[in-house]
Amino acid sequence: MPDLVKLEPLTEPPSSHCKMEPTNPQPEATYVGLDIAKDRLDYTVDGVRAAHVPNTPAGHKRLREALRPFPQARVVCEATGGYERAVVATLLLAKIEVCVVNPGRVRAFARAEGLLAKTDRLDAALLRRFGQKVQPRWHAPMDPAAVALRELLDYRRQVSDQLVAVRNRLELAGPLLRGRLLGQVEFLQKELIEAARLIEEHIAHDDTLRGKAERLRELKGAGPVLAATLLAYLPELGQIDDPQLSSLVGVAPYAHDSGRSQRPRHVRGGRAVVRQILYMAALAATRHNPILGAFYARLIAAGKLPMVALVAVMRKMLHVLNRLLADPHFVLAQ
């Protein structure tokens, strides 16, 4: 029976989320820089001339038609907190390759070029050059059910944050305001319960989501919240290897050595939403999962700091969950 602690690397081919450039000769991609704002999309195909369309369904259609003459178009845009989702979905449906990149990487690239000015047109040209030089990974279309699940989870997290904020105000509220704040607390508590019910129903009514969620929850310590979060925010799970997955989530320790100096390794970056939920799940697993609890205890006995050991448990859980989805024959140790 496979050991939960010692896992061999996955042998499955990587998904399009981490697809490498093909080694056989292929037509050269035409990189298109796309700067996204709330109301407007600026794009450039050649890096010299720029055009713009409104960030609306009609504008998305115009952009798609403008790129039709370029069969090898590969659009490079930044993650903007949500304003990019609709246009990215439209382009992917039209079979146009899209790379959604971290804005911090693009700003660092601009500083390396010595580019200090910033306008929408300059940003579009910058994104095109970034795509040509860095060749970031392509964005794969998400299952519509997973997209809807992400929206529900976003709403649940928003309601939870609002509830915390109102409760904090309630502690110092005077009699004039206290009644209104109590009403808000009651409303938000009901919305939180309703959001949880909608998430549960959404997963239950979709065969793919339900099957994956049940598979993930086979690991003791992985509850419904973690399963839903992974399905919504980590579509690469079960499709890429463990080191890449650890880096995506932000639980991979990075070296910071120079010469004879060997500094402690730290984790950074990654998808904070997934990492926060995974942290709470790992905390529960150290107490209720006998194998992961023993793994944590061994690290502490070896002199590791509690937080370092807990991050190692998070990483181990992620690798096990990755294997659960990648290999239908994988069986957890008892």
SEMI-722137 format. One record per residue (C-alpha): residue in three letters; x, y, z; residue number from 1. Coordinates in nm, 4 decimals, padded with zeros to 6 digits, always signed. Example, Ala and Ser with C-alpha at 12.3 -4.5 7.8 and 13.67 -1.06 7.14 Angstrom:
BEGIN
ala, +01.2300, -00.4500, +00.7800, 1
ser, +01.3670, -00.1060, +00.7140, 2
This chain:
BEGIN
met, +00.0000, +00.0000, +00.0000, 1
pro, +00.1510, +00.3388, -00.0954, 2
asp, +00.3038, +00.5351, +00.1892, 3
leu, +00.1365, +00.8673, +00.2607, 4
val, +00.4651, +01.0331, +00.3534, 5
lys, +00.6930, +00.9134, +00.0725, 6
leu, +00.5432, +00.9928, -00.2660, 7
glu, +00.7057, +00.9394, -00.6021, 8
pro, +00.6821, +01.2167, -00.8619, 9
leu, +00.3858, +01.2151, -01.0955, 10
thr, +00.4389, +01.0767, -01.4432, 11
glu, +00.1301, +01.2282, -01.6026, 12
pro, +00.1925, +01.4864, -01.8764, 13
pro, +00.1563, +01.8509, -01.7699, 14
ser, -00.1654, +02.0360, -01.8439, 15
ser, -00.1895, +02.3453, -02.0572, 16
his, -00.1491, +02.5532, -01.7397, 17
cys, +00.2212, +02.4642, -01.7409, 18
lys, +00.2657, +02.3656, -02.1065, 19
met, +00.6174, +02.4107, -02.2403, 20
glu, +00.6849, +02.5453, -02.5863, 21
pro, +00.6845, +02.2593, -02.8403, 22
thr, +01.0264, +02.1350, -02.9537, 23
asn, +00.9142, +02.0547, -03.3096, 24
pro, +00.9038, +02.3479, -03.5561, 25
gln, +00.5861, +02.5515, -03.5127, 26
pro, +00.4660, +02.8765, -03.6699, 27
glu, +00.5983, +03.1667, -03.4657, 28
ala, +00.3390, +03.3113, -03.2288, 29
thr, +00.2193, +03.6668, -03.2770, 30
tyr, +00.2273, +03.8211, -02.9308, 31
val, -00.0427, +04.0769, -02.8624, 32
gly, -00.0143, +04.3113, -02.5653, 33
leu, -00.3484, +04.3790, -02.3973, 34
asp, -00.3795, +04.6408, -02.1232, 35
ile, -00.7045, +04.5990, -01.9296, 36
ala, -00.8881, +04.8747, -01.7459, 37
lys, -01.2378, +04.8835, -01.6017, 38
asp, -01.3914, +05.0527, -01.9064, 39
arg, -01.1320, +05.0106, -02.1821, 40
leu, -00.8992, +04.7601, -02.3488, 41
asp, -00.5823, +04.8859, -02.5210, 42
tyr, -00.4014, +04.6394, -02.7453, 43
thr, -00.1131, +04.6289, -02.9901, 44
val, -00.0121, +04.3605, -03.2370, 45
asp, +00.3114, +04.5062, -03.3728, 46
gly, +00.4272, +04.7037, -03.0682, 47
val, +00.4066, +05.0337, -03.2574, 48
arg, +00.0439, +05.0975, -03.3390, 49
ala, -00.2175, +05.0636, -03.0658, 50
ala, -00.5941, +05.0519, -03.0701, 51
his, -00.8616, +05.0327, -02.8045, 52
val, -01.2095, +04.8911, -02.7555, 53
pro, -01.4520, +04.9208, -02.4649, 54
asn, -01.4340, +04.6529, -02.1964, 55
thr, -01.7839, +04.5305, -02.2769, 56
pro, -01.9207, +04.2236, -02.4585, 57
ala, -01.9390, +04.4291, -02.7781, 58
gly, -01.5800, +04.5437, -02.7300, 59
his, -01.4670, +04.1869, -02.6647, 60
lys, -01.6264, +04.0835, -02.9949, 61
arg, -01.4464, +04.3658, -03.1779, 62
leu, -01.1153, +04.2576, -03.0254, 63
arg, -01.1760, +03.8982, -03.1281, 64
glu, -01.2503, +04.0102, -03.4862, 65
ala, -00.9371, +04.2282, -03.4916, 66
leu, -00.7233, +03.9258, -03.4018, 67
arg, -00.8864, +03.6944, -03.6549, 68
pro, -00.6220, +03.7690, -03.9265, 69
phe, -00.3534, +03.6385, -03.6881, 70
pro, -00.4090, +03.2622, -03.6448, 71
gln, -00.1057, +03.2324, -03.4140, 72
ala, -00.2071, +03.5249, -03.1911, 73
arg, -00.1087, +03.4876, -02.8261, 74
val, -00.2547, +03.7600, -02.6031, 75
val, -00.0598, +03.8715, -02.2963, 76
cys, -00.2471, +04.0592, -02.0232, 77
glu, -00.2182, +04.1225, -01.6505, 78
ala, -00.4359, +03.9870, -01.3722, 79
thr, -00.6449, +04.2875, -01.2696, 80
gly, -00.8546, +04.1477, -00.9877, 81
gly, -01.1465, +04.0457, -01.2062, 82
tyr, -01.1736, +04.2959, -01.4931, 83
glu, -00.9847, +04.0534, -01.7173, 84
arg, -01.2108, +03.7511, -01.6652, 85
ala, -01.4788, +03.8254, -01.9262, 86
val, -01.2409, +03.9175, -02.2081, 87
val, -01.0126, +03.6226, -02.1308, 88
ala, -01.3100, +03.3859, -02.1414, 89
thr, -01.4210, +03.5333, -02.4761, 90
leu, -01.0755, +03.4914, -02.6288, 91
leu, -01.0387, +03.1364, -02.5026, 92
leu, -01.3767, +03.0413, -02.6474, 93
ala, -01.2522, +03.1773, -02.9813, 94
lys, -00.9483, +02.9438, -02.9551, 95
ile, -00.7083, +03.2359, -02.9042, 96
glu, -00.4184, +03.1649, -02.6694, 97
val, -00.4016, +03.3875, -02.3617, 98
cys, -00.1315, +03.4400, -02.0981, 99
val, -00.2506, +03.6061, -01.7759, 100
val, +00.0598, +03.7282, -01.5920, 101
asn, +00.1400, +03.8716, -01.2513, 102
pro, +00.1533, +04.2551, -01.2646, 103
gly, +00.4579, +04.2532, -01.0351, 104
arg, +00.6595, +04.0574, -01.2900, 105
val, +00.5650, +04.3018, -01.5642, 106
arg, +00.6642, +04.6023, -01.3506, 107
ala, +00.9980, +04.4380, -01.2735, 108
phe, +01.0465, +04.3802, -01.6465, 109
ala, +00.9715, +04.7480, -01.7141, 110
arg, +01.2272, +04.8559, -01.4532, 111
ala, +01.4842, +04.6229, -01.6096, 112
glu, +01.4194, +04.7992, -01.9419, 113
gly, +01.4544, +05.1376, -01.7758, 114
leu, +01.0967, +05.2270, -01.8648, 115
leu, +00.9628, +05.4819, -01.6176, 116
ala, +00.6650, +05.6242, -01.8064, 117
lys, +00.3287, +05.4507, -01.7756, 118
thr, +00.0254, +05.4895, -01.9998, 119
asp, -00.2270, +05.2373, -02.1273, 120
arg, -00.0653, +05.2268, -02.4722, 121
leu, +00.2847, +05.1953, -02.3290, 122
asp, +00.1628, +04.9147, -02.1034, 123
ala, +00.0158, +04.7277, -02.4007, 124
ala, +00.3480, +04.7468, -02.5853, 125
leu, +00.5304, +04.6468, -02.2665, 126
leu, +00.3113, +04.3383, -02.2265, 127
arg, +00.3861, +04.2379, -02.5840, 128
arg, +00.7637, +04.2610, -02.5257, 129
phe, +00.7253, +04.0753, -02.1966, 130
gly, +00.5475, +03.7913, -02.3765, 131
gln, +00.8136, +03.7705, -02.6465, 132
lys, +01.1045, +03.7594, -02.4004, 133
val, +00.9604, +03.5596, -02.1098, 134
gln, +00.7100, +03.3387, -02.2973, 135
pro, +00.4801, +03.2878, -01.9959, 136
arg, +00.2618, +02.9812, -01.9586, 137
trp, -00.0693, +02.9723, -02.1371, 138
his, -00.3988, +03.0078, -01.9594, 139
ala, -00.6314, +02.7097, -01.9961, 140
pro, -01.0095, +02.7529, -01.9948, 141
met, -01.1714, +02.6613, -01.6652, 142
asp, -01.4776, +02.4445, -01.6342, 143
pro, -01.7827, +02.6781, -01.6180, 144
ala, -01.8954, +02.4954, -01.3032, 145
ala, -01.5592, +02.5711, -01.1389, 146
val, -01.5883, +02.9371, -01.2421, 147
ala, -01.9316, +02.9574, -01.0780, 148
leu, -01.7917, +02.7875, -00.7681, 149
arg, -01.5168, +03.0487, -00.7479, 150
glu, -01.7763, +03.3274, -00.7617, 151
leu, -01.9690, +03.1680, -00.4756, 152
leu, -01.6534, +03.1313, -00.2685, 153
asp, -01.5561, +03.4920, -00.3410, 154
tyr, -01.8993, +03.6004, -00.2164, 155
arg, -01.8708, +03.3851, +00.0949, 156
arg, -01.5301, +03.5336, +00.1766, 157
gln, -01.6625, +03.8869, +00.1184, 158
val, -01.9565, +03.8285, +00.3552, 159
ser, -01.7228, +03.6754, +00.6147, 160
asp, -01.4917, +03.9786, +00.5998, 161
gln, -01.7861, +04.2148, +00.6360, 162
leu, -01.9138, +04.0192, +00.9352, 163
val, -01.5769, +04.0481, +01.1088, 164
ala, -01.5641, +04.4219, +01.0391, 165
val, -01.9155, +04.4837, +01.1775, 166
arg, -01.8464, +04.2760, +01.4891, 167
asn, -01.5300, +04.4762, +01.5512, 168
arg, -01.7296, +04.8003, +01.5312, 169
leu, -01.9932, +04.6547, +01.7602, 170
glu, -01.7428, +04.6282, +02.0468, 171
leu, -01.7078, +05.0080, +02.0664, 172
ala, -02.0511, +05.1149, +01.9402, 173
gly, -02.2708, +05.3389, +02.1493, 174
pro, -02.6415, +05.2762, +02.2151, 175
leu, -02.7479, +05.4874, +01.9154, 176
leu, -02.5569, +05.2725, +01.6647, 177
arg, -02.5574, +04.9371, +01.8404, 178
gly, -02.9070, +04.8361, +01.7258, 179
arg, -02.8274, +04.8970, +01.3569, 180
leu, -02.4999, +04.7038, +01.3836, 181
leu, -02.6774, +04.4094, +01.5473, 182
gly, -02.9184, +04.4055, +01.2547, 183
gln, -02.6252, +04.3930, +01.0129, 184
val, -02.4680, +04.1079, +01.2076, 185
glu, -02.7889, +03.9073, +01.1924, 186
phe, -02.8255, +03.9683, +00.8181, 187
leu, -02.4628, +03.8758, +00.7423, 188
gln, -02.4843, +03.5585, +00.9510, 189
lys, -02.7856, +03.4474, +00.7475, 190
glu, -02.6043, +03.5324, +00.4219, 191
leu, -02.3018, +03.3308, +00.5342, 192
ile, -02.5201, +03.0263, +00.5997, 193
glu, -02.6961, +03.0742, +00.2652, 194
ala, -02.3641, +03.1057, +00.0799, 195
ala, -02.2403, +02.7813, +00.2376, 196
arg, -02.5632, +02.6088, +00.1327, 197
leu, -02.5307, +02.7345, -00.2259, 198
ile, -02.1704, +02.6121, -00.2451, 199
glu, -02.2678, +02.2691, -00.1140, 200
glu, -02.5591, +02.2413, -00.3582, 201
his, -02.3493, +02.3593, -00.6519, 202
ile, -02.0885, +02.0890, -00.5912, 203
ala, -02.3526, +01.8230, -00.5297, 204
his, -02.5333, +01.8989, -00.8578, 205
asp, -02.2206, +01.8780, -01.0765, 206
asp, -02.0885, +01.5258, -01.1331, 207
thr, -01.7280, +01.6350, -01.1978, 208
leu, -01.7043, +01.8645, -00.8967, 209
arg, -01.8778, +01.6152, -00.6717, 210
gly, -01.6473, +01.3312, -00.7730, 211
lys, -01.3332, +01.5388, -00.7222, 212
ala, -01.4541, +01.6762, -00.3894, 213
glu, -01.5280, +01.3266, -00.2583, 214
arg, -01.1845, +01.2100, -00.3708, 215
leu, -01.0077, +01.5004, -00.1988, 216
arg, -01.1974, +01.4475, +00.1262, 217
glu, -01.0570, +01.0950, +00.1534, 218
leu, -00.7558, +01.2575, +00.3190, 219
lys, -00.8284, +01.3088, +00.6869, 220
gly, -00.7931, +01.6813, +00.7501, 221
ala, -00.9261, +01.7877, +00.4099, 222
gly, -01.2764, +01.9131, +00.4756, 223
pro, -01.5460, +02.0578, +00.2480, 224
val, -01.4046, +02.4118, +00.2580, 225
leu, -01.0575, +02.3006, +00.1492, 226
ala, -01.1997, +02.0745, -00.1231, 227
ala, -01.4167, +02.3543, -00.2644, 228
thr, -01.1277, +02.6031, -00.2494, 229
leu, -00.8918, +02.3703, -00.4351, 230
leu, -01.1492, +02.2970, -00.7050, 231
ala, -01.2199, +02.6670, -00.7593, 232
tyr, -00.8765, +02.8273, -00.7250, 233
leu, -00.6349, +02.5475, -00.8156, 234
pro, -00.7508, +02.3836, -01.1409, 235
glu, -00.3953, +02.2558, -01.1953, 236
leu, -00.4383, +02.0082, -00.9086, 237
gly, -00.3869, +01.6543, -01.0342, 238
gln, -00.2352, +01.7712, -01.3633, 239
ile, +00.1127, +01.9034, -01.2800, 240
asp, +00.3979, +01.7744, -01.0673, 241
asp, +00.4445, +01.8428, -00.6967, 242
pro, +00.7220, +02.1092, -00.7108, 243
gln, +00.5241, +02.3213, -00.9572, 244
leu, +00.2122, +02.2876, -00.7453, 245
ser, +00.3979, +02.3896, -00.4282, 246
ser, +00.5287, +02.6973, -00.6055, 247
leu, +00.1820, +02.7903, -00.7363, 248
val, +00.0334, +02.7782, -00.3866, 249
gly, +00.3316, +02.9448, -00.2210, 250
val, +00.4525, +02.6659, +00.0096, 251
ala, +00.7828, +02.5965, -00.1686, 252
pro, +01.0880, +02.7180, +00.0290, 253
tyr, +01.3260, +02.9278, -00.1800, 254
ala, +01.7001, +02.9328, -00.1257, 255
his, +01.8754, +03.2637, -00.0514, 256
asp, +02.2438, +03.1687, -00.0536, 257
ser, +02.5465, +03.3600, -00.1730, 258
gly, +02.9024, +03.2343, -00.1525, 259
arg, +02.9572, +03.0856, +00.1906, 260
ser, +02.6446, +03.2525, +00.3257, 261
gln, +02.3502, +03.0146, +00.3636, 262
arg, +02.0429, +03.1947, +00.4906, 263
pro, +01.7231, +03.0236, +00.6063, 264
arg, +01.4829, +02.9374, +00.3265, 265
his, +01.1433, +03.1065, +00.3157, 266
val, +00.8185, +03.0557, +00.1268, 267
arg, +00.6654, +03.3468, -00.0582, 268
gly, +00.4250, +03.4333, -00.3378, 269
gly, +00.1604, +03.1934, -00.4599, 270
arg, -00.2171, +03.1916, -00.4320, 271
ala, -00.2975, +03.3379, -00.0937, 272
val, -00.6606, +03.2209, -00.0908, 273
val, -00.5558, +02.8571, -00.1263, 274
arg, -00.2655, +02.8913, +00.1173, 275
gln, -00.4830, +03.0396, +00.3928, 276
ile, -00.7366, +02.7553, +00.3792, 277
leu, -00.4619, +02.4945, +00.3466, 278
tyr, -00.2964, +02.6350, +00.6607, 279
met, -00.6105, +02.5776, +00.8691, 280
ala, -00.6522, +02.2292, +00.7229, 281
ala, -00.2905, +02.1417, +00.8051, 282
leu, -00.3382, +02.2666, +01.1597, 283
ala, -00.6326, +02.0292, +01.2009, 284
ala, -00.4440, +01.7456, +01.0315, 285
thr, -00.1564, +01.7616, +01.2805, 286
arg, -00.4086, +01.6849, +01.5548, 287
his, -00.6461, +01.4408, +01.3869, 288
asn, -00.4506, +01.2700, +01.1069, 289
pro, -00.2196, +01.0123, +01.2713, 290
ile, +00.0281, +00.9975, +00.9809, 291
leu, +00.0556, +01.3722, +00.9279, 292
gly, +00.0589, +01.4233, +01.3043, 293
ala, +00.3552, +01.1854, +01.3350, 294
phe, +00.5272, +01.3629, +01.0449, 295
tyr, +00.4840, +01.6978, +01.2216, 296
ala, +00.6101, +01.5519, +01.5518, 297
arg, +00.9248, +01.4163, +01.3811, 298
leu, +01.0044, +01.7576, +01.2378, 299
ile, +00.9603, +01.9247, +01.5765, 300
ala, +01.1811, +01.6593, +01.7403, 301
ala, +01.4466, +01.7298, +01.4750, 302
gly, +01.4580, +02.0938, +01.5864, 303
lys, +01.2350, +02.2552, +01.3241, 304
leu, +01.0386, +02.5607, +01.4266, 305
pro, +00.6622, +02.4969, +01.4622, 306
met, +00.5752, +02.7187, +01.1637, 307
val, +00.8413, +02.5542, +00.9464, 308
ala, +00.7034, +02.2109, +01.0384, 309
leu, +00.3468, +02.3250, +00.9706, 310
val, +00.4395, +02.4536, +00.6240, 311
ala, +00.5982, +02.1149, +00.5567, 312
val, +00.2677, +01.9513, +00.6530, 313
met, +00.0854, +02.1880, +00.4165, 314
arg, +00.3211, +02.0896, +00.1381, 315
lys, +00.2806, +01.7193, +00.2161, 316
met, -00.0996, +01.7497, +00.2150, 317
leu, -00.0887, +01.9278, -00.1186, 318
his, +00.1259, +01.6524, -00.2705, 319
val, -00.1075, +01.3809, -00.1408, 320
leu, -00.4152, +01.5647, -00.2715, 321
asn, -00.2382, +01.6081, -00.6041, 322
arg, -00.1814, +01.2339, -00.6260, 323
leu, -00.5406, +01.1570, -00.5267, 324
leu, -00.6741, +01.3429, -00.8313, 325
ala, -00.3967, +01.2351, -01.0688, 326
asp, -00.4122, +00.8635, -00.9942, 327
pro, -00.7547, +00.7008, -00.9457, 328
his, -00.5813, +00.3856, -00.8151, 329
phe, -00.3857, +00.5653, -00.5429, 330
val, -00.4861, +00.4442, -00.1976, 331
leu, -00.4081, +00.6273, +00.1240, 332
ala, -00.2171, +00.4475, +00.3968, 333
gln, -00.4229, +00.3539, +00.6986, 334
